[in-house]
Protein backbone atom coordinates (compact mmCIF):
# COMPACT_ATOMS: atom_id res chain seq x y z
CA UNK A 1 0.00 0.00 0.00
CA UNK A 2 1.38 3.40 -0.98
CA UNK A 3 2.07 6.06 1.63
CA UNK A 4 -0.76 8.15 0.22
CA UNK A 5 -3.36 5.50 1.05
CA UNK A 6 -1.83 5.04 4.49
CA UNK A 7 -2.66 8.68 5.19
CA UNK A 8 -6.25 8.10 4.07
CA UNK A 9 -6.50 5.00 6.23
CA UNK A 10 -5.10 6.92 9.18
CA UNK A 11 -7.77 9.58 8.76
CA UNK A 12 -10.59 7.05 8.37
CA UNK A 13 -9.60 5.27 11.58
CA UNK A 14 -9.77 8.52 13.56
CA UNK A 15 -13.40 9.62 13.58
CA UNK A 16 -12.63 12.94 15.27
CA UNK A 17 -10.05 13.84 12.61
CA UNK A 18 -12.34 12.72 9.79
CA UNK A 19 -15.12 14.91 11.25
CA UNK A 20 -12.90 17.98 11.51
CA UNK A 21 -11.52 17.62 7.98
CA UNK A 22 -15.00 17.00 6.57
CA UNK A 23 -16.28 20.17 8.25
CA UNK A 24 -13.36 22.17 6.87
CA UNK A 25 -13.85 21.02 3.29
CA UNK A 26 -17.64 21.47 3.48
CA UNK A 27 -17.03 25.01 4.74
CA UNK A 28 -14.84 25.76 1.76
CA UNK A 29 -17.49 24.34 -0.55
CA UNK A 30 -20.19 26.42 1.12
CA UNK A 31 -18.12 29.58 0.85
CA UNK A 32 -17.52 28.91 -2.83
CA UNK A 33 -21.30 28.79 -3.32
CA UNK A 34 -22.33 31.67 -1.05
CA UNK A 35 -19.62 34.32 -1.50
CA UNK A 36 -20.38 35.00 -5.19
CA UNK A 37 -24.03 35.57 -4.25
CA UNK A 38 -23.07 38.07 -1.53
CA UNK A 39 -20.76 39.89 -3.93
CA UNK A 40 -23.50 40.07 -6.57
CA UNK A 41 -26.07 41.24 -4.01
CA UNK A 42 -23.82 44.07 -2.85
CA UNK A 43 -23.60 45.31 -6.42
CA UNK A 44 -27.37 45.69 -6.75
CA UNK A 45 -28.34 49.34 -7.03
CA UNK A 46 -31.86 50.64 -6.61
CA UNK A 47 -33.41 52.37 -9.61
CA UNK A 48 -34.55 55.94 -9.12
CA UNK A 49 -38.18 54.95 -8.53
CA UNK A 50 -37.34 52.59 -5.64
CA UNK A 51 -36.94 54.65 -2.47
CA UNK A 52 -36.17 53.78 1.16
CA UNK A 53 -39.14 53.61 3.50
CA UNK A 54 -40.56 56.90 4.68
CA UNK A 55 -40.59 57.16 8.52
CA UNK A 56 -44.05 55.73 9.22
CA UNK A 57 -43.51 52.76 6.90
CA UNK A 58 -40.06 52.16 8.35
CA UNK A 59 -41.63 52.02 11.81
CA UNK A 60 -44.14 49.54 10.38
CA UNK A 61 -41.32 47.47 8.91
CA UNK A 62 -39.73 47.29 12.37
CA UNK A 63 -43.08 46.26 13.89
CA UNK A 64 -43.47 43.59 11.20
CA UNK A 65 -40.03 42.15 11.92
CA UNK A 66 -40.30 42.45 15.71
CA UNK A 67 -43.55 40.47 15.77
CA UNK A 68 -42.23 37.71 13.52
CA UNK A 69 -44.69 38.24 10.66
CA UNK A 70 -42.03 36.85 8.30
CA UNK A 71 -42.40 33.46 10.00
CA UNK A 72 -45.81 32.95 8.36
CA UNK A 73 -45.71 35.29 5.36
CA UNK A 74 -43.07 35.35 2.66
CA UNK A 75 -42.38 38.31 0.40
CA UNK A 76 -40.93 36.35 -2.50
CA UNK A 77 -42.92 35.50 -5.61
CA UNK A 78 -41.06 32.83 -7.51
CA UNK A 79 -40.69 32.38 -11.31
CA UNK A 80 -43.52 29.85 -11.40
CA UNK A 81 -46.73 30.19 -13.37
CA UNK A 82 -49.09 29.37 -10.51
CA UNK A 83 -47.30 31.88 -8.26
CA UNK A 84 -47.33 34.79 -10.71
CA UNK A 85 -50.95 34.01 -11.62
CA UNK A 86 -51.97 34.39 -7.97
CA UNK A 87 -49.59 37.03 -6.63
CA UNK A 88 -48.32 39.02 -9.62
CA UNK A 89 -44.91 39.71 -11.11
CA UNK A 90 -42.04 37.67 -9.69
CA UNK A 91 -39.88 39.32 -7.03
CA UNK A 92 -36.61 41.01 -7.93
CA UNK A 93 -33.55 41.91 -5.88
CA UNK A 94 -33.97 45.67 -6.32
CA UNK A 95 -37.31 45.60 -4.50
CA UNK A 96 -35.58 44.54 -1.29
CA UNK A 97 -32.43 46.60 -1.65
CA UNK A 98 -33.34 48.75 1.37
CA UNK A 99 -34.76 45.92 3.52
CA UNK A 100 -32.48 45.24 6.49
CA UNK A 101 -33.09 42.38 7.08
CA UNK A 102 -34.71 41.27 3.83
CA UNK A 103 -38.11 39.62 4.18
CA UNK A 104 -38.19 37.18 1.28
CA UNK A 105 -38.70 34.18 3.54
CA UNK A 106 -39.64 30.65 2.53
CA UNK A 107 -42.62 29.61 4.69
CA UNK A 108 -46.25 30.42 4.00
CA UNK A 109 -48.72 29.67 6.72
CA UNK A 110 -50.47 32.69 5.23
CA UNK A 111 -50.10 33.90 1.62
CA UNK A 112 -47.23 35.88 0.19
CA UNK A 113 -47.45 39.63 0.89
CA UNK A 114 -45.05 40.99 -1.74
CA UNK A 115 -47.92 42.59 -3.71
CA UNK A 116 -50.56 43.01 -0.99
CA UNK A 117 -50.36 46.82 -0.97
CA UNK A 118 -53.63 48.48 -1.99
CA UNK A 119 -55.59 45.24 -2.32
CA UNK A 120 -57.62 46.05 0.78
CA UNK A 121 -58.61 49.26 2.50
CA UNK A 122 -56.88 50.58 5.63
CA UNK A 123 -60.04 49.72 7.56
CA UNK A 124 -59.92 46.12 6.34
CA UNK A 125 -56.26 45.80 7.31
CA UNK A 126 -56.95 47.26 10.75
CA UNK A 127 -59.87 44.90 11.41
CA UNK A 128 -57.79 41.98 10.12
CA UNK A 129 -55.05 42.77 12.63
CA UNK A 130 -57.53 43.34 15.48
CA UNK A 131 -59.53 40.17 14.84
CA UNK A 132 -58.39 38.13 11.81
CA UNK A 133 -61.34 35.74 11.87
CA UNK A 134 -63.86 38.57 11.64
CA UNK A 135 -62.84 39.09 8.00
CA UNK A 136 -61.26 35.71 7.12
CA UNK A 137 -63.10 32.99 9.10
CA UNK A 138 -60.53 30.29 8.26
CA UNK A 139 -57.55 32.39 9.42
CA UNK A 140 -55.27 30.98 12.12
CA UNK A 141 -53.41 34.26 12.57
CA UNK A 142 -53.18 35.57 16.16
CA UNK A 143 -54.70 38.90 17.08
CA UNK A 144 -52.55 42.00 17.09
CA UNK A 145 -55.14 44.35 18.59
CA UNK A 146 -52.67 45.40 21.29
CA UNK A 147 -50.59 47.27 18.68
CA UNK A 148 -53.11 50.10 18.98
CA UNK A 149 -51.92 50.67 22.55
CA UNK A 150 -48.27 51.28 21.65
CA UNK A 151 -46.92 54.51 20.24
CA UNK A 152 -43.86 54.81 17.99
CA UNK A 153 -40.53 55.49 19.63
CA UNK A 154 -39.37 58.43 17.50
CA UNK A 155 -35.86 58.49 18.95
CA UNK A 156 -35.37 54.83 18.16
CA UNK A 157 -36.73 55.41 14.67
CA UNK A 158 -34.18 58.15 14.06
CA UNK A 159 -31.45 55.77 15.19
CA UNK A 160 -32.71 53.17 12.75
CA UNK A 161 -32.62 55.69 9.91
CA UNK A 162 -29.03 56.62 10.75
CA UNK A 163 -28.08 52.94 10.76
CA UNK A 164 -29.85 52.41 7.44
CA UNK A 165 -27.98 55.37 5.98
CA UNK A 166 -24.67 53.74 6.92
CA UNK A 167 -25.84 50.68 5.02
CA UNK A 168 -26.64 52.67 1.90
CA UNK A 169 -30.17 54.05 2.28
CA UNK A 170 -30.21 57.67 1.04
CA UNK A 171 -31.75 59.31 4.11
CA UNK A 172 -30.78 62.95 4.45
CA UNK A 173 -30.21 64.81 7.72
CA UNK A 174 -33.51 66.57 7.07
CA UNK A 175 -35.34 63.23 6.66
CA UNK A 176 -34.01 62.05 10.01
CA UNK A 177 -34.72 65.34 11.75
CA UNK A 178 -38.34 65.39 10.53
CA UNK A 179 -39.06 61.74 11.35
CA UNK A 180 -40.66 62.46 14.78
CA UNK A 181 -43.19 64.80 13.16
CA UNK A 182 -44.04 62.17 10.56
CA UNK A 183 -45.00 59.62 13.23
CA UNK A 184 -46.42 61.97 15.83
CA UNK A 185 -49.70 60.64 17.25
CA UNK A 186 -49.37 57.38 15.32
CA UNK A 187 -49.47 53.91 16.85
CA UNK A 188 -47.61 50.76 15.90
CA UNK A 189 -50.89 49.58 14.37
CA UNK A 190 -50.93 52.65 12.09
CA UNK A 191 -47.32 52.03 11.15
CA UNK A 192 -47.84 48.35 10.33
CA UNK A 193 -50.84 49.16 8.15
CA UNK A 194 -48.84 51.81 6.31
CA UNK A 195 -46.06 49.30 5.72
CA UNK A 196 -48.44 46.64 4.38
CA UNK A 197 -50.25 49.11 2.15
CA UNK A 198 -47.01 50.02 0.41
CA UNK A 199 -45.87 46.49 -0.36
CA UNK A 200 -45.69 45.98 -4.10
CA UNK A 201 -46.33 49.69 -4.73
CA UNK A 202 -43.85 52.03 -3.05
CA UNK A 203 -40.84 49.73 -3.25
CA UNK A 204 -41.44 48.19 -6.65
CA UNK A 205 -40.08 49.33 -10.05
CA UNK A 206 -42.79 50.92 -12.16
CA UNK A 207 -42.64 48.11 -14.72
CA UNK A 208 -44.09 45.63 -12.23
CA UNK A 209 -47.62 44.33 -12.61
CA UNK A 210 -50.23 43.88 -9.91
CA UNK A 211 -51.71 40.58 -8.82
CA UNK A 212 -55.29 39.54 -8.60
CA UNK A 213 -56.83 40.09 -5.17
CA UNK A 214 -56.37 37.15 -2.76
CA UNK A 215 -57.14 36.71 0.94
CA UNK A 216 -54.43 38.10 3.22
CA UNK A 217 -54.42 35.20 5.69
C-alpha positions as CSV (number, residue, x, y, z in Angstrom):
1,X,0.0,0.0,0.0
2,X,1.4,3.4,-1.0
3,X,2.1,6.1,1.6
4,X,-0.8,8.2,0.2
5,X,-3.4,5.5,1.0
6,X,-1.8,5.0,4.5
7,X,-2.7,8.7,5.2
8,X,-6.3,8.1,4.1
9,X,-6.5,5.0,6.2
10,X,-5.1,6.9,9.2
11,X,-7.8,9.6,8.8
12,X,-10.6,7.0,8.4
13,X,-9.6,5.3,11.6
14,X,-9.8,8.5,13.6
15,X,-13.4,9.6,13.6
16,X,-12.6,12.9,15.3
17,X,-10.0,13.8,12.6
18,X,-12.3,12.7,9.8
19,X,-15.1,14.9,11.2
20,X,-12.9,18.0,11.5
21,X,-11.5,17.6,8.0
22,X,-15.0,17.0,6.6
23,X,-16.3,20.2,8.2
24,X,-13.4,22.2,6.9
25,X,-13.9,21.0,3.3
26,X,-17.6,21.5,3.5
27,X,-17.0,25.0,4.7
28,X,-14.8,25.8,1.8
29,X,-17.5,24.3,-0.6
30,X,-20.2,26.4,1.1
31,X,-18.1,29.6,0.8
32,X,-17.5,28.9,-2.8
33,X,-21.3,28.8,-3.3
34,X,-22.3,31.7,-1.0
35,X,-19.6,34.3,-1.5
36,X,-20.4,35.0,-5.2
37,X,-24.0,35.6,-4.2
38,X,-23.1,38.1,-1.5
39,X,-20.8,39.9,-3.9
40,X,-23.5,40.1,-6.6
41,X,-26.1,41.2,-4.0
42,X,-23.8,44.1,-2.8
43,X,-23.6,45.3,-6.4
44,X,-27.4,45.7,-6.7
45,X,-28.3,49.3,-7.0
46,X,-31.9,50.6,-6.6
47,X,-33.4,52.4,-9.6
48,X,-34.6,55.9,-9.1
49,X,-38.2,55.0,-8.5
50,X,-37.3,52.6,-5.6
51,X,-36.9,54.7,-2.5
52,X,-36.2,53.8,1.2
53,X,-39.1,53.6,3.5
54,X,-40.6,56.9,4.7
55,X,-40.6,57.2,8.5
56,X,-44.1,55.7,9.2
57,X,-43.5,52.8,6.9
58,X,-40.1,52.2,8.3
59,X,-41.6,52.0,11.8
60,X,-44.1,49.5,10.4
61,X,-41.3,47.5,8.9
62,X,-39.7,47.3,12.4
63,X,-43.1,46.3,13.9
64,X,-43.5,43.6,11.2
65,X,-40.0,42.2,11.9
66,X,-40.3,42.5,15.7
67,X,-43.5,40.5,15.8
68,X,-42.2,37.7,13.5
69,X,-44.7,38.2,10.7
70,X,-42.0,36.9,8.3
71,X,-42.4,33.5,10.0
72,X,-45.8,32.9,8.4
73,X,-45.7,35.3,5.4
74,X,-43.1,35.4,2.7
75,X,-42.4,38.3,0.4
76,X,-40.9,36.4,-2.5
77,X,-42.9,35.5,-5.6
78,X,-41.1,32.8,-7.5
79,X,-40.7,32.4,-11.3
80,X,-43.5,29.9,-11.4
81,X,-46.7,30.2,-13.4
82,X,-49.1,29.4,-10.5
83,X,-47.3,31.9,-8.3
84,X,-47.3,34.8,-10.7
85,X,-50.9,34.0,-11.6
86,X,-52.0,34.4,-8.0
87,X,-49.6,37.0,-6.6
88,X,-48.3,39.0,-9.6
89,X,-44.9,39.7,-11.1
90,X,-42.0,37.7,-9.7
91,X,-39.9,39.3,-7.0
92,X,-36.6,41.0,-7.9
93,X,-33.6,41.9,-5.9
94,X,-34.0,45.7,-6.3
95,X,-37.3,45.6,-4.5
96,X,-35.6,44.5,-1.3
97,X,-32.4,46.6,-1.6
98,X,-33.3,48.7,1.4
99,X,-34.8,45.9,3.5
100,X,-32.5,45.2,6.5
101,X,-33.1,42.4,7.1
102,X,-34.7,41.3,3.8
103,X,-38.1,39.6,4.2
104,X,-38.2,37.2,1.3
105,X,-38.7,34.2,3.5
106,X,-39.6,30.7,2.5
107,X,-42.6,29.6,4.7
108,X,-46.3,30.4,4.0
109,X,-48.7,29.7,6.7
110,X,-50.5,32.7,5.2
111,X,-50.1,33.9,1.6
112,X,-47.2,35.9,0.2
113,X,-47.4,39.6,0.9
114,X,-45.1,41.0,-1.7
115,X,-47.9,42.6,-3.7
116,X,-50.6,43.0,-1.0
117,X,-50.4,46.8,-1.0
118,X,-53.6,48.5,-2.0
119,X,-55.6,45.2,-2.3
120,X,-57.6,46.0,0.8
121,X,-58.6,49.3,2.5
122,X,-56.9,50.6,5.6
123,X,-60.0,49.7,7.6
124,X,-59.9,46.1,6.3
125,X,-56.3,45.8,7.3
126,X,-57.0,47.3,10.8
127,X,-59.9,44.9,11.4
128,X,-57.8,42.0,10.1
129,X,-55.1,42.8,12.6
130,X,-57.5,43.3,15.5
131,X,-59.5,40.2,14.8
132,X,-58.4,38.1,11.8
133,X,-61.3,35.7,11.9
134,X,-63.9,38.6,11.6
135,X,-62.8,39.1,8.0
136,X,-61.3,35.7,7.1
137,X,-63.1,33.0,9.1
138,X,-60.5,30.3,8.3
139,X,-57.6,32.4,9.4
140,X,-55.3,31.0,12.1
141,X,-53.4,34.3,12.6
142,X,-53.2,35.6,16.2
143,X,-54.7,38.9,17.1
144,X,-52.6,42.0,17.1
145,X,-55.1,44.4,18.6
146,X,-52.7,45.4,21.3
147,X,-50.6,47.3,18.7
148,X,-53.1,50.1,19.0
149,X,-51.9,50.7,22.5
150,X,-48.3,51.3,21.7
151,X,-46.9,54.5,20.2
152,X,-43.9,54.8,18.0
153,X,-40.5,55.5,19.6
154,X,-39.4,58.4,17.5
155,X,-35.9,58.5,19.0
156,X,-35.4,54.8,18.2
157,X,-36.7,55.4,14.7
158,X,-34.2,58.2,14.1
159,X,-31.4,55.8,15.2
160,X,-32.7,53.2,12.7
161,X,-32.6,55.7,9.9
162,X,-29.0,56.6,10.8
163,X,-28.1,52.9,10.8
164,X,-29.9,52.4,7.4
165,X,-28.0,55.4,6.0
166,X,-24.7,53.7,6.9
167,X,-25.8,50.7,5.0
168,X,-26.6,52.7,1.9
169,X,-30.2,54.0,2.3
170,X,-30.2,57.7,1.0
171,X,-31.8,59.3,4.1
172,X,-30.8,62.9,4.5
173,X,-30.2,64.8,7.7
174,X,-33.5,66.6,7.1
175,X,-35.3,63.2,6.7
176,X,-34.0,62.0,10.0
177,X,-34.7,65.3,11.8
178,X,-38.3,65.4,10.5
179,X,-39.1,61.7,11.4
180,X,-40.7,62.5,14.8
181,X,-43.2,64.8,13.2
182,X,-44.0,62.2,10.6
183,X,-45.0,59.6,13.2
184,X,-46.4,62.0,15.8
185,X,-49.7,60.6,17.2
186,X,-49.4,57.4,15.3
187,X,-49.5,53.9,16.9
188,X,-47.6,50.8,15.9
189,X,-50.9,49.6,14.4
190,X,-50.9,52.6,12.1
191,X,-47.3,52.0,11.1
192,X,-47.8,48.4,10.3
193,X,-50.8,49.2,8.2
194,X,-48.8,51.8,6.3
195,X,-46.1,49.3,5.7
196,X,-48.4,46.6,4.4
197,X,-50.3,49.1,2.1
198,X,-47.0,50.0,0.4
199,X,-45.9,46.5,-0.4
200,X,-45.7,46.0,-4.1
201,X,-46.3,49.7,-4.7
202,X,-43.9,52.0,-3.1
203,X,-40.8,49.7,-3.2
204,X,-41.4,48.2,-6.7
205,X,-40.1,49.3,-10.0
206,X,-42.8,50.9,-12.2
207,X,-42.6,48.1,-14.7
208,X,-44.1,45.6,-12.2
209,X,-47.6,44.3,-12.6
210,X,-50.2,43.9,-9.9
211,X,-51.7,40.6,-8.8
212,X,-55.3,39.5,-8.6
213,X,-56.8,40.1,-5.2
214,X,-56.4,37.2,-2.8
215,X,-57.1,36.7,0.9
216,X,-54.4,38.1,3.2
217,X,-54.4,35.2,5.7
